[in-house]
Amino acid sequence: MHWLTLVLILIESYLFVVQFFHFLNRPKDRQRLWYLVLLGLLIQFNVANGLFPDPSWCIDIKLQVMIAYGAAYVMGAYIPFYFYKSYGLKPLRFHATWGVSIFTFGPYVIFDVILYAYNGKLIPDRELGVVIPAIYGLVVLTAMFRAIRRKYQLTGKLRQYRCELAVWAAIIPWEVMSVFAFYPAPQWVRIGLGNLGWLVITLLYFRSAIRFSWYEHKKLKGLQLEITKEALLLICKDHGLSERIADVTWLWAQGNSKQSIADTLFVTKDTVKSHISKLYKTLEVSGQEELIRKLNLLGKIKP
């Protein structure tokens, strides 16, 4: 495995764990979910192409090649689905579902699995198998561009339009990788191109997440808890929540950080996270703003 591949796997694995825990706190955050799947598939692509094919492994070399190419096909096939779900590009629905199944996985199974397993001729089978997915990739890229352009014409949101165009441009290297079927490249080149798009997508995703956090913060500054602590205790009791969770809720709803709450109540930060998670699940809310609104509503209807 090339050192670049190993470094990328370690970085992406760390980000995956961090983003996964953020998702557990906000399970309704579908944008983060689609990004998590993208990151997970990229990790498996890097692992598979970093380790295989290698004759020193006690795994049949044909199977190693199938796994390595299969990982690349799965990653490439998910990209239209990622665009379709993350950016609400409805015209991509066919490409994100049936299109990739027919024109991407179909040729892979026929040429890179069945035919290669039968005749053992990797290079000619690979060259034949990549033609249809490569042509279809150009069709999908065109469809993506048109869908992004159409969305901008309907919404007029220039910032979002530029962001989506940047992500669209970032996945072009995946189309270029089909050339490697005819002209094999070193591992670091393949891995580098495969991860270049992810890097751009990640930077834009974090930029969007930061903007969203600031937006939520601005909204929260104008939103306050309108009930007394005694009323909060009764609400928590009615929902089977402990007095300690009520204490955490009181401080959390007032805008205190998790660490600040932990210091005030002489507990660990993980305990505070656990209480907040249980609170969100019990009251069926997914964020601080929604929690405050729910508590204010429950306080008004409580006799």
C-alpha positions as CSV (number, residue, x, y, z in Angstrom):
1,M,0.0,0.0,0.0
2,H,1.4,3.4,-1.0
3,W,2.0,5.8,1.9
4,L,-0.5,8.4,0.3
5,T,-3.2,5.8,0.3
6,L,-2.6,5.0,4.0
7,V,-2.6,8.6,5.0
8,L,-5.9,9.3,3.2
9,I,-7.5,6.2,4.8
10,L,-6.5,7.4,8.3
11,I,-7.7,10.9,7.7
12,E,-11.0,9.8,6.2
13,S,-11.6,7.2,8.9
14,Y,-11.1,9.9,11.6
15,L,-13.6,12.2,9.8
16,F,-16.0,9.3,9.4
17,V,-16.1,8.6,13.1
18,V,-16.5,12.3,14.0
19,Q,-19.3,12.8,11.5
20,F,-21.0,9.6,12.6
21,F,-21.2,10.8,16.2
22,H,-22.6,14.2,14.9
23,F,-25.2,12.3,13.0
24,L,-26.2,10.3,16.1
25,N,-27.0,13.6,17.8
26,R,-29.0,14.7,14.7
27,P,-30.4,11.6,13.0
28,K,-32.7,13.7,10.9
29,D,-29.7,15.4,9.2
30,R,-30.0,13.6,5.8
31,Q,-27.3,15.7,4.2
32,R,-24.8,14.4,6.7
33,L,-26.1,10.8,6.2
34,W,-25.5,11.0,2.4
35,Y,-22.0,12.5,3.1
36,L,-21.2,9.6,5.6
37,V,-22.1,7.0,2.9
38,L,-19.9,8.8,0.4
39,L,-17.0,8.9,2.9
40,G,-17.5,5.2,3.8
41,L,-17.5,4.2,0.1
42,L,-14.4,6.2,-0.5
43,I,-12.6,4.5,2.4
44,Q,-13.5,1.1,1.0
45,F,-12.3,2.2,-2.5
46,N,-8.9,3.3,-1.0
47,V,-8.5,0.1,1.1
48,A,-9.4,-2.2,-1.8
49,N,-7.2,-0.4,-4.4
50,G,-4.4,0.0,-1.9
51,L,-4.2,-3.7,-1.0
52,F,-5.3,-5.4,-4.2
53,P,-4.1,-7.0,-6.4
54,D,-1.2,-8.4,-4.6
55,P,0.1,-11.9,-5.3
56,S,1.5,-12.3,-1.8
57,W,-2.1,-12.4,-0.4
58,C,-3.7,-15.9,0.0
59,I,-6.7,-14.7,-1.9
60,D,-7.2,-15.7,-5.6
61,I,-5.8,-12.9,-7.8
62,K,-8.9,-12.9,-9.9
63,L,-11.1,-12.2,-6.9
64,Q,-8.7,-9.5,-5.7
65,V,-9.0,-7.7,-9.1
66,M,-12.8,-8.1,-9.0
67,I,-12.9,-6.5,-5.5
68,A,-10.6,-3.6,-6.5
69,Y,-12.6,-2.7,-9.6
70,G,-15.9,-3.4,-7.9
71,A,-15.0,-0.8,-5.2
72,A,-14.3,1.8,-7.9
73,Y,-17.6,1.0,-9.7
74,V,-19.6,1.2,-6.4
75,M,-18.0,4.6,-5.6
76,G,-18.7,6.0,-9.1
77,A,-22.2,4.7,-9.1
78,Y,-23.1,6.4,-5.8
79,I,-22.1,9.9,-7.0
80,P,-25.3,10.4,-9.0
81,F,-27.3,9.2,-6.0
82,Y,-25.4,11.6,-3.8
83,F,-26.3,14.6,-6.1
84,Y,-29.9,13.4,-6.4
85,K,-30.4,13.2,-2.6
86,S,-28.1,15.9,-1.2
87,Y,-29.0,18.7,-3.6
88,G,-32.6,17.7,-4.5
89,L,-31.9,17.3,-8.2
90,K,-35.1,15.3,-9.2
91,P,-34.1,15.0,-12.9
92,L,-31.3,12.6,-11.8
93,R,-33.7,10.1,-10.2
94,F,-33.4,7.6,-13.1
95,H,-29.6,7.9,-13.3
96,A,-29.3,7.6,-9.5
97,T,-31.3,4.3,-9.4
98,W,-31.9,2.3,-12.6
99,G,-29.3,4.1,-14.8
100,V,-26.2,3.1,-12.8
101,S,-27.6,-0.4,-12.2
102,I,-27.9,-1.0,-16.0
103,F,-25.0,0.9,-17.5
104,T,-22.4,0.7,-14.7
105,F,-22.9,-2.4,-12.6
106,G,-24.2,-4.4,-15.6
107,P,-21.0,-4.1,-17.7
108,Y,-18.9,-4.7,-14.5
109,V,-20.6,-8.0,-13.8
110,I,-20.5,-9.1,-17.4
111,F,-16.9,-8.2,-18.3
112,D,-15.0,-7.8,-15.0
113,V,-16.6,-10.7,-13.2
114,I,-18.2,-13.3,-15.4
115,L,-16.0,-13.0,-18.6
116,Y,-12.8,-12.5,-16.6
117,A,-13.5,-15.5,-14.3
118,Y,-14.1,-17.6,-17.5
119,N,-11.1,-16.6,-19.6
120,G,-8.7,-14.9,-17.2
121,K,-7.8,-12.2,-19.8
122,L,-7.8,-9.1,-17.6
123,I,-6.7,-6.4,-20.0
124,P,-9.0,-7.1,-22.9
125,D,-11.9,-7.7,-20.6
126,R,-11.2,-4.6,-18.7
127,E,-10.9,-2.5,-21.8
128,L,-14.3,-3.8,-23.1
129,G,-16.0,-3.5,-19.8
130,V,-15.1,0.2,-19.3
131,V,-16.5,1.5,-22.6
132,I,-20.2,1.6,-21.7
133,P,-19.7,3.0,-18.1
134,A,-17.3,5.6,-19.5
135,I,-19.8,6.8,-22.2
136,Y,-22.6,6.6,-19.6
137,G,-20.5,8.7,-17.2
138,L,-20.4,11.5,-19.8
139,V,-24.2,11.3,-20.1
140,V,-24.6,11.5,-16.3
141,L,-22.3,14.5,-16.1
142,T,-24.3,16.3,-18.7
143,A,-27.6,15.4,-16.9
144,M,-26.1,16.7,-13.7
145,F,-25.0,20.0,-15.2
146,R,-28.5,20.5,-16.8
147,A,-30.2,19.7,-13.5
148,I,-28.1,22.1,-11.6
149,R,-28.6,24.8,-14.2
150,R,-32.4,24.2,-14.2
151,K,-32.5,24.4,-10.4
152,Y,-30.7,27.8,-10.5
153,Q,-33.2,29.1,-13.1
154,L,-36.1,28.1,-10.8
155,T,-34.6,29.3,-7.5
156,G,-32.2,32.1,-8.5
157,K,-29.9,31.1,-5.6
158,L,-26.5,32.1,-7.1
159,R,-24.4,30.9,-4.1
160,Q,-26.0,27.5,-4.1
161,Y,-25.5,27.3,-7.9
162,R,-21.8,28.0,-7.6
163,C,-21.4,25.5,-4.8
164,E,-23.2,22.7,-6.8
165,L,-21.2,23.5,-9.9
166,A,-17.9,23.2,-7.9
167,V,-19.0,19.8,-6.6
168,W,-19.9,18.8,-10.2
169,A,-16.5,19.8,-11.4
170,A,-14.9,17.9,-8.6
171,I,-16.2,14.6,-9.7
172,I,-14.9,14.9,-13.3
173,P,-11.7,13.0,-12.3
174,W,-13.8,9.9,-11.8
175,E,-14.6,10.0,-15.5
176,V,-10.9,10.5,-16.3
177,M,-10.1,7.3,-14.4
178,S,-11.7,5.2,-17.1
179,V,-8.6,5.9,-19.2
180,F,-6.6,3.7,-16.7
181,A,-8.2,0.7,-18.3
182,F,-6.1,1.3,-21.4
183,Y,-3.1,3.0,-19.8
184,P,-2.4,1.6,-16.3
185,A,-1.2,4.2,-13.7
186,P,0.7,3.9,-10.4
187,Q,-1.4,3.5,-7.3
188,W,-0.7,7.0,-6.0
189,V,-2.1,8.5,-9.3
190,R,-5.3,6.4,-9.1
191,I,-5.8,7.1,-5.4
192,G,-5.0,10.8,-5.8
193,L,-7.5,11.3,-8.6
194,G,-10.1,9.2,-6.8
195,N,-9.8,11.4,-3.7
196,L,-9.4,14.8,-5.3
197,G,-13.2,15.1,-5.8
198,W,-13.9,14.1,-2.2
199,L,-11.5,16.8,-1.0
200,V,-13.4,19.5,-2.8
201,I,-16.8,18.0,-1.7
202,T,-15.6,17.9,1.9
203,L,-14.4,21.5,1.9
204,L,-17.7,22.7,0.4
205,Y,-19.7,20.5,2.8
206,F,-17.9,21.8,5.9
207,R,-18.3,25.4,4.6
208,S,-22.1,24.8,4.2
209,A,-22.2,23.2,7.7
210,I,-20.5,26.2,9.3
211,R,-22.9,28.6,7.6
212,F,-25.8,26.5,8.8
213,S,-24.4,26.5,12.4
214,W,-24.1,30.3,12.3
215,Y,-27.6,30.6,11.0
216,E,-28.9,28.4,13.8
217,H,-26.9,30.4,16.3
218,K,-28.4,33.7,15.1
219,K,-31.9,32.2,15.4
220,L,-31.3,30.9,18.9
221,K,-30.1,34.3,20.1
222,G,-33.7,35.5,19.5
223,L,-35.3,32.4,21.1
224,Q,-35.6,32.0,24.8
225,L,-37.0,29.6,27.3
226,E,-40.4,31.0,28.5
227,I,-41.1,28.6,31.3
228,T,-39.9,28.4,34.9
229,K,-37.5,25.8,36.2
230,E,-40.3,24.3,38.2
231,A,-42.5,23.9,35.1
232,L,-39.5,22.3,33.3
233,L,-39.1,19.8,36.2
234,L,-42.8,18.8,35.9
235,I,-42.5,18.4,32.1
236,C,-39.5,16.2,32.5
237,K,-41.2,14.2,35.2
238,D,-44.3,13.6,33.0
239,H,-42.0,12.3,30.3
240,G,-40.1,9.9,32.6
241,L,-36.9,12.0,32.7
242,S,-34.8,12.4,35.8
243,E,-34.2,15.6,37.7
244,R,-30.6,15.5,36.6
245,I,-31.7,15.6,33.0
246,A,-34.0,18.5,33.9
247,D,-30.9,20.4,35.3
248,V,-29.0,19.7,32.1
249,T,-32.0,20.8,30.0
250,W,-32.3,24.0,31.9
251,L,-28.7,25.0,31.2
252,W,-28.7,23.7,27.7
253,A,-31.8,25.6,26.7
254,Q,-30.1,28.8,28.0
255,G,-27.3,28.4,25.5
256,N,-24.6,26.9,27.7
257,S,-22.0,24.6,26.1
258,K,-21.8,21.0,27.0
259,Q,-18.5,21.5,28.8
260,S,-19.8,24.4,30.7
261,I,-22.8,22.3,31.9
262,A,-20.5,19.5,32.9
263,D,-18.4,21.9,35.0
264,T,-21.5,23.4,36.6
265,L,-23.1,20.0,37.5
266,F,-19.7,18.3,38.3
267,V,-20.2,15.6,35.8
268,T,-18.4,14.5,32.6
269,K,-19.0,16.0,29.2
270,D,-20.0,12.5,28.0
271,T,-22.7,12.4,30.6
272,V,-24.1,15.7,29.5
273,K,-24.1,14.4,25.9
274,S,-25.9,11.3,27.0
275,H,-28.6,13.3,28.8
276,I,-29.1,15.6,25.9
277,S,-29.4,12.6,23.5
278,K,-32.0,11.0,25.7
279,L,-33.8,14.3,26.0
280,Y,-34.0,14.7,22.3
281,K,-35.2,11.2,21.8
282,T,-37.9,11.4,24.5
283,L,-39.2,14.8,23.3
284,E,-38.8,13.9,19.7
285,V,-36.7,16.9,18.7
286,S,-33.5,17.1,16.7
287,G,-31.9,20.4,17.8
288,Q,-31.6,23.1,20.4
289,E,-34.1,25.5,18.7
290,E,-36.7,22.8,18.3
291,L,-36.2,21.8,21.9
292,I,-36.9,25.3,23.2
293,R,-40.0,25.6,21.1
294,K,-41.3,22.3,22.3
295,L,-40.7,23.1,25.9
296,N,-42.4,26.5,25.5
297,L,-45.3,24.8,23.9
298,L,-45.6,22.1,26.6
299,G,-45.3,24.8,29.3
300,K,-48.3,26.7,27.8
301,I,-50.6,23.7,27.6
302,K,-49.7,22.3,31.0
303,P,-52.3,23.1,33.6
